[in-house]
Amino acid sequence: MQATTPVVRQSLVKLTEETTRTEEEAQKLLLETRPLIVDTLKEVRDVTHTSNSLLRQIRDLVGPWLEPAR
């Protein structure tokens, strides 16, 4: 028990340091990429809105031709 205690303690200290370092790197990455993600999501929303608008216009233009003849 006495022989393993220092080894276990040292392992726990190293694990804590690595975990802390990983957390700091993850937070840094999130802070750096958040503006890009937000901008990308805004662009996706704009493209989706434009695409939906174009599809509605095409439907309104072509739709009457696709209805069965009376």
C-alpha positions in Angstrom: 0.0 0.0 0.0 2.8 2.4 0.9 4.7 1.6 -2.3 1.7 2.2 -4.6 0.3 5.3 -2.9 2.9 7.7 -4.4 2.4 6.1 -7.9 -1.3 6.5 -7.7 -1.1 10.0 -6.4 1.4 10.9 -9.2 -0.9 9.4 -11.8 -3.9 11.3 -10.5 -1.9 14.6 -10.6 -0.9 13.9 -14.2 -4.5 13.0 -15.1 -5.8 16.2 -13.5 -3.2 18.3 -15.4 -4.1 16.6 -18.7 -7.8 17.0 -18.1 -7.3 20.7 -17.2 -5.2 21.3 -20.3 -7.8 19.5 -22.5 -10.6 21.6 -21.1 -8.7 24.8 -21.7 -7.9 23.8 -25.3 -11.6 22.9 -25.9 -12.8 26.2 -24.5 -10.2 28.1 -26.6 -11.4 26.2 -29.7 -15.0 27.0 -29.0 -14.3 30.7 -28.5 -12.3 30.8 -31.7 -14.9 28.9 -33.8 -18.1 30.3 -32.3 -18.2 33.4 -34.5 -17.6 31.3 -37.6 -20.3 28.9 -36.6 -22.8 31.7 -36.0 -21.9 33.3 -39.3 -22.2 30.0 -41.1 -25.6 29.3 -39.5 -26.8 32.8 -40.6 -25.6 32.1 -44.2 -27.4 28.7 -44.2 -30.6 30.4 -43.0 -30.3 33.0 -45.8 -29.6 30.4 -48.4 -32.6 28.3 -47.2 -34.9 31.3 -47.3 -33.7 32.2 -50.8 -34.1 28.6 -52.0 -37.6 28.3 -50.5 -38.5 31.6 -52.2 -37.2 30.4 -55.6 -39.1 27.1 -55.2 -42.3 28.9 -54.4 -41.9 31.1 -57.5 -41.2 28.1 -59.7 -44.2 26.3 -58.3 -46.4 29.3 -58.9 -45.1 29.6 -62.5 -45.1 26.0 -63.5 -47.9 24.7 -61.2 -50.9 25.6 -63.4 -49.3 23.7 -66.3 -49.0 20.6 -64.2 -52.7 20.5 -63.1 -54.9 18.0 -64.9 -56.8 19.4 -68.0 -60.5 20.1 -67.4 
